Amino acid sequence: MSSDRMNIISGGVMDDPLVAENKVPAYEIVEEKIREIDSTIIIVRTYFLSENFSYRFQLIKKNRMCIVEIPKRLLDNLKSDGSTSEKELSDILKLYVENADCWIEFEG
């Protein structure tokens, strides 16, 4: 497990800033796509990773956590590009969320 993932799970402080929902491009669309895959998953935190211009979403389902990274470019394009970007987003989310290796047990 990467040190970044352990840092997030243990509640440690990351160098990447926590981002409010209203500052994440197309946050509502990401949330909607996650609910379409599994309505029991919630987004707990979102970080902006400046070194690779992506957003890291911390997802929770019961006592398990999954970290999903989505490129900023894709989120920016969702409102203007429509179905092509939505398909790409759905594919990324399914890749993470449906992968058992993504989900790590934690104590909240």
N, CA, C and O atoms as CSV, one atom per row, in Angstrom:
chain,resi,resn,atom,element,x,y,z
A,1,MET,N,N,0.844,-1.171,0.000
A,1,MET,CA,C,0.000,0.000,0.000
A,1,MET,C,C,0.888,1.231,0.000
A,1,MET,O,O,1.886,1.285,0.719
A,2,SER,N,N,0.527,2.216,-0.802
A,2,SER,CA,C,1.358,3.416,-0.889
A,2,SER,C,C,1.275,4.220,0.402
A,2,SER,O,O,0.293,4.146,1.140
A,3,SER,N,N,2.330,4.990,0.657
A,3,SER,CA,C,2.339,5.819,1.870
A,3,SER,C,C,1.243,6.879,1.816
A,3,SER,O,O,0.697,7.254,2.853
A,4,ASP,N,N,0.913,7.371,0.607
A,4,ASP,CA,C,-0.173,8.348,0.475
A,4,ASP,C,C,-1.488,7.751,0.956
A,4,ASP,O,O,-2.244,8.390,1.689
A,5,ARG,N,N,-1.754,6.510,0.532
A,5,ARG,CA,C,-3.010,5.875,0.928
A,5,ARG,C,C,-3.033,5.649,2.429
A,5,ARG,O,O,-4.056,5.877,3.075
A,6,MET,N,N,-1.918,5.204,2.991
A,6,MET,CA,C,-1.862,5.004,4.440
A,6,MET,C,C,-2.047,6.323,5.170
A,6,MET,O,O,-2.722,6.369,6.198
A,7,ASN,N,N,-1.462,7.388,4.662
A,7,ASN,CA,C,-1.588,8.696,5.281
A,7,ASN,C,C,-3.046,9.142,5.298
A,7,ASN,O,O,-3.517,9.691,6.295
A,8,ILE,N,N,-3.752,8.912,4.213
A,8,ILE,CA,C,-5.160,9.295,4.141
A,8,ILE,C,C,-5.976,8.451,5.104
A,8,ILE,O,O,-6.814,8.970,5.841
A,9,ILE,N,N,-5.729,7.150,5.095
A,9,ILE,CA,C,-6.500,6.250,5.943
A,9,ILE,C,C,-6.283,6.551,7.418
A,9,ILE,O,O,-7.234,6.536,8.200
A,10,SER,N,N,-5.061,6.820,7.798
A,10,SER,CA,C,-4.762,7.066,9.204
A,10,SER,C,C,-5.173,8.462,9.652
A,10,SER,O,O,-5.039,8.804,10.827
A,11,GLY,N,N,-5.677,9.274,8.715
A,11,GLY,CA,C,-6.126,10.611,9.071
A,11,GLY,C,C,-4.995,11.616,9.104
A,11,GLY,O,O,-5.150,12.717,9.633
A,12,GLY,N,N,-3.866,11.244,8.546
A,12,GLY,CA,C,-2.711,12.138,8.523
A,12,GLY,C,C,-2.931,13.320,7.602
A,12,GLY,O,O,-3.847,13.312,6.779
A,13,VAL,N,N,-2.108,14.318,7.737
A,13,VAL,CA,C,-2.210,15.510,6.910
A,13,VAL,C,C,-1.427,15.282,5.630
A,13,VAL,O,O,-0.275,14.851,5.668
A,14,MET,N,N,-2.051,15.568,4.504
A,14,MET,CA,C,-1.388,15.422,3.213
A,14,MET,C,C,-0.902,16.790,2.750
A,14,MET,O,O,-1.420,17.821,3.179
A,15,ASP,N,N,0.084,16.790,1.883
A,15,ASP,CA,C,0.563,18.036,1.300
A,15,ASP,C,C,-0.451,18.607,0.320
A,15,ASP,O,O,-0.471,19.815,0.080
A,16,ASP,N,N,-1.289,17.750,-0.247
A,16,ASP,CA,C,-2.275,18.180,-1.218
A,16,ASP,C,C,-3.467,18.778,-0.485
A,16,ASP,O,O,-3.952,18.201,0.489
A,17,PRO,N,N,-3.936,19.922,-0.943
A,17,PRO,CA,C,-5.021,20.590,-0.217
A,17,PRO,C,C,-6.373,19.912,-0.380
A,17,PRO,O,O,-6.736,19.443,-1.459
A,18,LEU,N,N,-7.095,19.876,0.717
A,18,LEU,CA,C,-8.472,19.424,0.717
A,18,LEU,C,C,-9.283,20.450,-0.061
A,18,LEU,O,O,-9.068,21.654,0.082
A,19,VAL,N,N,-10.213,19.977,-0.884
A,19,VAL,CA,C,-10.985,20.869,-1.738
A,19,VAL,C,C,-12.468,20.726,-1.395
A,19,VAL,O,O,-12.978,19.614,-1.260
A,20,ALA,N,N,-13.144,21.850,-1.258
A,20,ALA,CA,C,-14.587,21.839,-0.997
A,20,ALA,C,C,-15.332,21.375,-2.247
A,20,ALA,O,O,-14.866,21.583,-3.368
A,21,GLU,N,N,-16.491,20.746,-2.048
A,21,GLU,CA,C,-17.299,20.235,-3.160
A,21,GLU,C,C,-17.530,21.287,-4.241
A,21,GLU,O,O,-17.425,20.994,-5.432
A,22,ASN,N,N,-17.843,22.505,-3.825
A,22,ASN,CA,C,-18.177,23.553,-4.799
A,22,ASN,C,C,-16.969,24.056,-5.592
A,22,ASN,O,O,-17.126,24.842,-6.527
A,23,LYS,N,N,-15.762,23.605,-5.224
A,23,LYS,CA,C,-14.550,23.998,-5.960
A,23,LYS,C,C,-14.069,22.910,-6.919
A,23,LYS,O,O,-13.127,23.121,-7.683
A,24,VAL,N,N,-14.720,21.750,-6.876
A,24,VAL,CA,C,-14.351,20.636,-7.756
A,24,VAL,C,C,-15.202,20.708,-9.015
A,24,VAL,O,O,-16.430,20.676,-8.927
A,25,PRO,N,N,-14.568,20.805,-10.197
A,25,PRO,CA,C,-15.352,20.846,-11.438
A,25,PRO,C,C,-16.204,19.581,-11.579
A,25,PRO,O,O,-15.701,18.468,-11.424
A,26,ALA,N,N,-17.479,19.755,-11.868
A,26,ALA,CA,C,-18.405,18.647,-12.138
A,26,ALA,C,C,-18.537,17.665,-10.971
A,26,ALA,O,O,-18.767,16.475,-11.186
A,27,TYR,N,N,-18.394,18.153,-9.756
A,27,TYR,CA,C,-18.514,17.286,-8.572
A,27,TYR,C,C,-19.841,16.521,-8.582
A,27,TYR,O,O,-19.875,15.328,-8.281
A,28,GLU,N,N,-20.921,17.203,-8.926
A,28,GLU,CA,C,-22.249,16.583,-8.919
A,28,GLU,C,C,-22.314,15.415,-9.899
A,28,GLU,O,O,-22.958,14.403,-9.624
A,29,ILE,N,N,-21.652,15.557,-11.034
A,29,ILE,CA,C,-21.658,14.488,-12.031
A,29,ILE,C,C,-20.887,13.279,-11.511
A,29,ILE,O,O,-21.326,12.141,-11.678
A,30,VAL,N,N,-19.735,13.524,-10.877
A,30,VAL,CA,C,-18.949,12.430,-10.287
A,30,VAL,C,C,-19.794,11.709,-9.242
A,30,VAL,O,O,-19.869,10.480,-9.236
A,31,GLU,N,N,-20.423,12.469,-8.369
A,31,GLU,CA,C,-21.259,11.893,-7.317
A,31,GLU,C,C,-22.400,11.061,-7.915
A,31,GLU,O,O,-22.693,9.966,-7.436
A,32,GLU,N,N,-23.032,11.583,-8.954
A,32,GLU,CA,C,-24.136,10.880,-9.616
A,32,GLU,C,C,-23.652,9.567,-10.239
A,32,GLU,O,O,-24.316,8.539,-10.107
A,33,LYS,N,N,-22.509,9.596,-10.910
A,33,LYS,CA,C,-21.966,8.390,-11.550
A,33,LYS,C,C,-21.605,7.333,-10.504
A,33,LYS,O,O,-21.808,6.139,-10.728
A,34,ILE,N,N,-21.076,7.770,-9.373
A,34,ILE,CA,C,-20.754,6.818,-8.297
A,34,ILE,C,C,-22.029,6.173,-7.774
A,34,ILE,O,O,-22.063,4.964,-7.545
A,35,ARG,N,N,-23.070,6.963,-7.584
A,35,ARG,CA,C,-24.357,6.426,-7.099
A,35,ARG,C,C,-24.962,5.439,-8.099
A,35,ARG,O,O,-25.602,4.466,-7.702
A,36,GLU,N,N,-24.758,5.690,-9.406
A,36,GLU,CA,C,-25.260,4.765,-10.425
A,36,GLU,C,C,-24.567,3.403,-10.308
A,36,GLU,O,O,-25.181,2.365,-10.555
A,37,ILE,N,N,-23.301,3.417,-9.935
A,37,ILE,CA,C,-22.542,2.174,-9.779
A,37,ILE,C,C,-22.944,1.466,-8.490
A,37,ILE,O,O,-23.191,0.260,-8.486
A,38,ASP,N,N,-23.007,2.225,-7.395
A,38,ASP,CA,C,-23.342,1.660,-6.082
A,38,ASP,C,C,-23.865,2.785,-5.192
A,38,ASP,O,O,-23.112,3.678,-4.803
A,39,SER,N,N,-25.130,2.738,-4.881
A,39,SER,CA,C,-25.767,3.833,-4.128
A,39,SER,C,C,-25.335,3.893,-2.667
A,39,SER,O,O,-25.687,4.845,-1.970
A,40,THR,N,N,-24.580,2.902,-2.183
A,40,THR,CA,C,-24.143,2.915,-0.788
A,40,THR,C,C,-22.789,3.611,-0.600
A,40,THR,O,O,-22.333,3.784,0.531
A,41,ILE,N,N,-22.150,4.007,-1.697
A,41,ILE,CA,C,-20.839,4.661,-1.622
A,41,ILE,C,C,-21.021,6.163,-1.453
A,41,ILE,O,O,-21.861,6.774,-2.112
A,42,ILE,N,N,-20.221,6.754,-0.559
A,42,ILE,CA,C,-20.249,8.206,-0.394
A,42,ILE,C,C,-18.842,8.777,-0.592
A,42,ILE,O,O,-17.843,8.107,-0.330
A,43,ILE,N,N,-18.786,10.008,-1.052
A,43,ILE,CA,C,-17.519,10.726,-1.178
A,43,ILE,C,C,-17.286,11.432,0.153
A,43,ILE,O,O,-18.118,12.223,0.596
A,44,VAL,N,N,-16.152,11.144,0.786
A,44,VAL,CA,C,-15.867,11.726,2.089
A,44,VAL,C,C,-15.031,12.994,1.947
A,44,VAL,O,O,-15.360,14.029,2.526
A,45,ARG,N,N,-13.956,12.909,1.181
A,45,ARG,CA,C,-13.057,14.054,0.983
A,45,ARG,C,C,-12.564,14.068,-0.449
A,45,ARG,O,O,-12.545,13.046,-1.135
A,46,THR,N,N,-12.167,15.253,-0.880
A,46,THR,CA,C,-11.563,15.402,-2.200
A,46,THR,C,C,-10.329,16.278,-2.048
A,46,THR,O,O,-10.368,17.330,-1.410
A,47,TYR,N,N,-9.228,15.820,-2.652
A,47,TYR,CA,C,-7.960,16.551,-2.632
A,47,TYR,C,C,-7.578,16.918,-4.050
A,47,TYR,O,O,-7.911,16.201,-4.994
A,48,PHE,N,N,-6.877,18.036,-4.204
A,48,PHE,CA,C,-6.323,18.394,-5.507
A,48,PHE,C,C,-4.845,18.048,-5.501
A,48,PHE,O,O,-4.098,18.512,-4.639
A,49,LEU,N,N,-4.422,17.237,-6.455
A,49,LEU,CA,C,-3.028,16.831,-6.575
A,49,LEU,C,C,-2.352,17.730,-7.602
A,49,LEU,O,O,-2.510,17.535,-8.807
A,50,SER,N,N,-1.615,18.694,-7.130
A,50,SER,CA,C,-1.025,19.687,-8.020
A,50,SER,C,C,0.080,19.121,-8.901
A,50,SER,O,O,0.314,19.640,-9.992
A,51,GLU,N,N,0.769,18.065,-8.453
A,51,GLU,CA,C,1.875,17.547,-9.246
A,51,GLU,C,C,1.414,16.869,-10.537
A,51,GLU,O,O,2.176,16.811,-11.503
A,52,ASN,N,N,0.183,16.356,-10.570
A,52,ASN,CA,C,-0.301,15.739,-11.812
A,52,ASN,C,C,-1.681,16.260,-12.229
A,52,ASN,O,O,-2.357,15.635,-13.046
A,53,PHE,N,N,-2.089,17.373,-11.685
A,53,PHE,CA,C,-3.346,18.039,-12.045
A,53,PHE,C,C,-4.523,17.073,-12.073
A,53,PHE,O,O,-5.187,16.903,-13.096
A,54,SER,N,N,-4.765,16.444,-10.924
A,54,SER,CA,C,-5.912,15.555,-10.803
A,54,SER,C,C,-6.550,15.738,-9.429
A,54,SER,O,O,-5.978,16.347,-8.525
A,55,TYR,N,N,-7.735,15.195,-9.311
A,55,TYR,CA,C,-8.450,15.216,-8.042
A,55,TYR,C,C,-8.457,13.802,-7.486
A,55,TYR,O,O,-8.641,12.835,-8.225
A,56,ARG,N,N,-8.257,13.690,-6.189
A,56,ARG,CA,C,-8.280,12.399,-5.497
A,56,ARG,C,C,-9.529,12.386,-4.626
A,56,ARG,O,O,-9.682,13.189,-3.705
A,57,PHE,N,N,-10.415,11.450,-4.948
A,57,PHE,CA,C,-11.669,11.304,-4.213
A,57,PHE,C,C,-11.527,10.148,-3.230
A,57,PHE,O,O,-11.108,9.051,-3.600
A,58,GLN,N,N,-11.879,10.404,-1.984
A,58,GLN,CA,C,-11.843,9.394,-0.938
A,58,GLN,C,C,-13.272,8.866,-0.789
A,58,GLN,O,O,-14.164,9.592,-0.352
A,59,LEU,N,N,-13.482,7.602,-1.153
A,59,LEU,CA,C,-14.801,6.995,-1.124
A,59,LEU,C,C,-14.913,6.042,0.066
A,59,LEU,O,O,-13.945,5.380,0.439
A,60,ILE,N,N,-16.100,5.984,0.649
A,60,ILE,CA,C,-16.358,5.107,1.786
A,60,ILE,C,C,-17.581,4.246,1.480
A,60,ILE,O,O,-18.592,4.712,0.954
A,61,LYS,N,N,-17.441,2.974,1.832
A,61,LYS,CA,C,-18.571,2.041,1.761
A,61,LYS,C,C,-18.454,1.148,2.988
A,61,LYS,O,O,-17.549,0.318,3.081
A,62,LYS,N,N,-19.371,1.325,3.921
A,62,LYS,CA,C,-19.334,0.627,5.217
A,62,LYS,C,C,-17.998,0.909,5.891
A,62,LYS,O,O,-17.689,2.067,6.173
A,63,ASN,N,N,-17.207,-0.112,6.153
A,63,ASN,CA,C,-15.921,0.098,6.831
A,63,ASN,C,C,-14.741,-0.054,5.856
A,63,ASN,O,O,-13.645,-0.460,6.245
A,64,ARG,N,N,-14.989,0.279,4.597
A,64,ARG,CA,C,-13.957,0.167,3.573
A,64,ARG,C,C,-13.796,1.502,2.837
A,64,ARG,O,O,-14.750,2.263,2.674
A,65,MET,N,N,-12.564,1.759,2.399
A,65,MET,CA,C,-12.256,2.999,1.710
A,65,MET,C,C,-11.563,2.695,0.381
A,65,MET,O,O,-10.779,1.752,0.274
A,66,CYS,N,N,-11.867,3.505,-0.618
A,66,CYS,CA,C,-11.249,3.395,-1.938
A,66,CYS,C,C,-10.838,4.803,-2.358
A,66,CYS,O,O,-11.597,5.755,-2.179
A,67,ILE,N,N,-9.644,4.933,-2.912
A,67,ILE,CA,C,-9.142,6.215,-3.392
A,67,ILE,C,C,-9.199,6.219,-4.917
A,67,ILE,O,O,-8.649,5.328,-5.565
A,68,VAL,N,N,-9.863,7.220,-5.488
A,68,VAL,CA,C,-10.018,7.330,-6.936
A,68,VAL,C,C,-9.395,8.641,-7.398
A,68,VAL,O,O,-9.693,9.704,-6.854
A,69,GLU,N,N,-8.528,8.561,-8.405
A,69,GLU,CA,C,-7.944,9.774,-8.988
A,69,GLU,C,C,-8.565,10.028,-10.353
A,69,GLU,O,O,-8.656,9.134,-11.195
A,70,ILE,N,N,-8.991,11.271,-10.550
A,70,ILE,CA,C,-9.613,11.674,-11.818
A,70,ILE,C,C,-8.888,12.912,-12.324
A,70,ILE,O,O,-8.723,13.883,-11.585
A,71,PRO,N,N,-8.452,12.884,-13.584
A,71,PRO,CA,C,-7.735,14.043,-14.135
A,71,PRO,C,C,-8.603,15.306,-14.141
A,71,PRO,O,O,-9.792,15.247,-14.455
A,72,LYS,N,N,-8.013,16.423,-13.799
A,72,LYS,CA,C,-8.700,17.714,-13.814
A,72,LYS,C,C,-9.253,18.013,-15.206
A,72,LYS,O,O,-10.358,18.538,-15.347
A,73,ARG,N,N,-8.477,17.675,-16.224
A,73,ARG,CA,C,-8.886,17.908,-17.609
A,73,ARG,C,C,-10.228,17.242,-17.899
A,73,ARG,O,O,-11.094,17.834,-18.545
A,74,LEU,N,N,-10.397,16.015,-17.424
A,74,LEU,CA,C,-11.648,15.293,-17.655
A,74,LEU,C,C,-12.809,15.988,-16.946
A,74,LEU,O,O,-13.880,16.155,-17.530
A,75,LEU,N,N,-12.606,16.388,-15.712
A,75,LEU,CA,C,-13.669,17.076,-14.973
A,75,LEU,C,C,-14.021,18.415,-15.611
A,75,LEU,O,O,-15.192,18.791,-15.668
A,76,ASP,N,N,-13.011,19.130,-16.088
A,76,ASP,CA,C,-13.262,20.395,-16.770
A,76,ASP,C,C,-14.069,20.194,-18.054
A,76,ASP,O,O,-14.906,21.025,-18.407
A,77,ASN,N,N,-13.811,19.084,-18.749
A,77,ASN,CA,C,-14.468,18.812,-20.027
A,77,ASN,C,C,-15.889,18.267,-19.894
A,77,ASN,O,O,-16.645,18.276,-20.866
A,78,LEU,N,N,-16.255,17.802,-18.721
A,78,LEU,CA,C,-17.559,17.167,-18.560
A,78,LEU,C,C,-18.729,18.066,-18.941
A,78,LEU,O,O,-19.703,17.605,-19.536
A,79,LYS,N,N,-18.635,19.320,-18.606
A,79,LYS,CA,C,-19.762,20.221,-18.896
A,79,LYS,C,C,-19.833,20.604,-20.370
A,79,LYS,O,O,-20.918,20.871,-20.886
A,80,SER,N,N,-18.691,20.636,-21.054
A,80,SER,CA,C,-18.692,21.048,-22.451
A,80,SER,C,C,-18.668,19.879,-23.426
A,80,SER,O,O,-19.212,19.981,-24.526
A,81,ASP,N,N,-18.045,18.768,-23.037
A,81,ASP,CA,C,-17.839,17.638,-23.939
A,81,ASP,C,C,-18.976,16.629,-23.898
A,81,ASP,O,O,-19.170,15.876,-24.853
A,82,GLY,N,N,-19.709,16.605,-22.835
A,82,GLY,CA,C,-20.873,15.734,-22.738
A,82,GLY,C,C,-20.582,14.252,-22.677
A,82,GLY,O,O,-19.816,13.794,-21.829
A,83,SER,N,N,-21.199,13.497,-23.583
A,83,SER,CA,C,-21.215,12.039,-23.474
A,83,SER,C,C,-19.847,11.379,-23.566
A,83,SER,O,O,-19.631,10.356,-22.916
A,84,THR,N,N,-18.920,11.917,-24.338
A,84,THR,CA,C,-17.583,11.319,-24.439
A,84,THR,C,C,-16.880,11.359,-23.091
A,84,THR,O,O,-16.322,10.353,-22.653
A,85,SER,N,N,-16.902,12.497,-22.440
A,85,SER,CA,C,-16.265,12.636,-21.134
A,85,SER,C,C,-17.005,11.848,-20.066
A,85,SER,O,O,-16.379,11.286,-19.168
A,86,GLU,N,N,-18.331,11.799,-20.151
A,86,GLU,CA,C,-19.105,11.028,-19.169
A,86,GLU,C,C,-18.782,9.546,-19.275
A,86,GLU,O,O,-18.692,8.856,-18.260
A,87,LYS,N,N,-18.610,9.054,-20.483
A,87,LYS,CA,C,-18.235,7.641,-20.675
A,87,LYS,C,C,-16.859,7.377,-20.089
A,87,LYS,O,O,-16.652,6.367,-19.416
A,88,GLU,N,N,-15.910,8.287,-20.342
A,88,GLU,CA,C,-14.560,8.140,-19.789
A,88,GLU,C,C,-14.600,8.155,-18.257
A,88,GLU,O,O,-13.927,7.354,-17.609
A,89,LEU,N,N,-15.388,9.066,-17.683
A,89,LEU,CA,C,-15.533,9.140,-16.231
A,89,LEU,C,C,-16.122,7.837,-15.687
A,89,LEU,O,O,-15.613,7.290,-14.709
A,90,SER,N,N,-17.182,7.342,-16.307
A,90,SER,CA,C,-17.808,6.091,-15.869
A,90,SER,C,C,-16.823,4.937,-15.921
A,90,SER,O,O,-16.786,4.109,-15.011
A,91,ASP,N,N,-16.022,4.875,-16.982
A,91,ASP,CA,C,-15.031,3.807,-17.111
A,91,ASP,C,C,-13.990,3.872,-15.992
A,91,ASP,O,O,-13.625,2.844,-15.421
A,92,ILE,N,N,-13.514,5.073,-15.679
A,92,ILE,CA,C,-12.528,5.250,-14.599
A,92,ILE,C,C,-13.129,4.836,-13.263
A,92,ILE,O,O,-12.507,4.095,-12.502
A,93,LEU,N,N,-14.338,5.313,-12.975
A,93,LEU,CA,C,-14.982,4.998,-11.699
A,93,LEU,C,C,-15.228,3.501,-11.560
A,93,LEU,O,O,-14.975,2.927,-10.501
A,94,LYS,N,N,-15.717,2.866,-12.614
A,94,LYS,CA,C,-15.965,1.421,-12.563
A,94,LYS,C,C,-14.668,0.659,-12.343
A,94,LYS,O,O,-14.635,-0.314,-11.591
A,95,LEU,N,N,-13.605,1.098,-12.995
A,95,LEU,CA,C,-12.307,0.440,-12.848
A,95,LEU,C,C,-11.881,0.400,-11.382
A,95,LEU,O,O,-11.402,-0.625,-10.897
A,96,TYR,N,N,-12.056,1.509,-10.687
A,96,TYR,CA,C,-11.691,1.579,-9.271
A,96,TYR,C,C,-12.721,0.881,-8.387
A,96,TYR,O,O,-12.381,-0.027,-7.629
A,97,VAL,N,N,-13.966,1.304,-8.486
A,97,VAL,CA,C,-15.015,0.884,-7.555
A,97,VAL,C,C,-15.304,-0.615,-7.644
A,97,VAL,O,O,-15.587,-1.250,-6.628
A,98,GLU,N,N,-15.237,-1.177,-8.832
A,98,GLU,CA,C,-15.529,-2.600,-8.998
A,98,GLU,C,C,-14.316,-3.484,-8.754
A,98,GLU,O,O,-14.417,-4.708,-8.833
A,99,ASN,N,N,-13.158,-2.873,-8.455
A,99,ASN,CA,C,-11.938,-3.615,-8.184
A,99,ASN,C,C,-11.811,-3.845,-6.679
A,99,ASN,O,O,-11.653,-2.894,-5.914
A,100,ALA,N,N,-11.880,-5.092,-6.261
A,100,ALA,CA,C,-11.797,-5.414,-4.829
A,100,ALA,C,C,-10.496,-4.931,-4.200
A,100,ALA,O,O,-10.469,-4.617,-3.010
A,101,ASP,N,N,-9.414,-4.865,-4.980
A,101,ASP,CA,C,-8.118,-4.416,-4.447
A,101,ASP,C,C,-8.117,-2.937,-4.067
A,101,ASP,O,O,-7.270,-2.500,-3.288
A,102,CYS,N,N,-9.043,-2.178,-4.600
A,102,CYS,CA,C,-9.119,-0.757,-4.280
A,102,CYS,C,C,-9.626,-0.535,-2.856
A,102,CYS,O,O,-9.239,0.435,-2.203
A,103,TRP,N,N,-10.473,-1.412,-2.383
A,103,TRP,CA,C,-11.145,-1.232,-1.103
A,103,TRP,C,C,-10.313,-1.763,0.049
A,103,TRP,O,O,-9.943,-2.937,0.082
A,104,ILE,N,N,-10.027,-0.884,0.988
A,104,ILE,CA,C,-9.195,-1.196,2.145
A,104,ILE,C,C,-10.027,-1.010,3.407
A,104,ILE,O,O,-10.754,-0.025,3.540
A,105,GLU,N,N,-9.919,-1.945,4.317
A,105,GLU,CA,C,-10.628,-1.792,5.599
A,105,GLU,C,C,-9.995,-0.680,6.421
A,105,GLU,O,O,-8.779,-0.491,6.395
A,106,PHE,N,N,-10.815,0.043,7.138
A,106,PHE,CA,C,-10.323,1.086,8.034
A,106,PHE,C,C,-11.290,1.226,9.190
A,106,PHE,O,O,-12.423,0.746,9.141
A,107,GLU,N,N,-10.826,1.886,10.220
A,107,GLU,CA,C,-11.686,2.193,11.364
A,107,GLU,C,C,-11.940,3.675,11.374
A,107,GLU,O,O,-11.001,4.467,11.461
A,108,GLY,N,N,-13.196,4.065,11.285
A,108,GLY,CA,C,-13.541,5.476,11.181
A,108,GLY,C,C,-13.848,6.141,12.424
A,108,GLY,O,O,-14.151,7.335,12.428
